[in-house]
Amino acid sequence: MMTAIIFTTIVFGFLSYFYSKQIRKYAFVLYGIAAFISLIIDSKTANIFSSGYVPYGIFILVMYMGILDKGKFKNQLLNVRGELAIIGTILLVPHVYGYLEYYLIELGFIINPVPYFIGIASVVLLLPLALTSFRKIRSKLGYKTWKRIHYLSYIFYILIAFHVILLANTRLWYYIIIFSVYIILKGYMLIIKPQAKKIETPVKYHKATR
């Protein structure tokens, strides 16, 4: 249900902007609440948690934070990016457990569809990303090491994109649009924007020296 994903993204975006200090302060309380929700959710019944809609909505917000223009809005969101990633990972547990159980027990490991294996690979990548999102672990690693590890997040986003798109359901085009827009904006930020700055800087310098 795409509505649940978009709604989750909007709600967590709103909370992150207006309550970033509170989210950071009570992060472990929120982790506990997320863990409690994951424990009581019936992973065998289709719902917004077991189907992955809520955690996907959070990860979309985390993903798009990196391509926002600099400013107060981006800074507020980035303040809790790690906390949101951890909450999203915890809430993803019912989805992972439910489908692992179904595909391993009902279908067997070998004959599972491709999106299943892509999903497993994305979870394997997500674990170190989530663990190193804890502030204490991040501080012990140092920024450079942490940054190298978190380059894996781009591979994670690619795997998630393929995972949901290859399922070929009624929400296919929504997922294609979400990830295509991200790729275009990320490409602009990494390639076109720096080139534009290089061209603009000599012009400003020339005007300043006249």
Summary of the structure (lengths in Angstrom):
residues: 210
radius of gyration: 19.3
end to end distance: 59.5
largest distance: 75.8
contacts: 571
relative contact order: 0.09
helix: 80%
strand: 0%
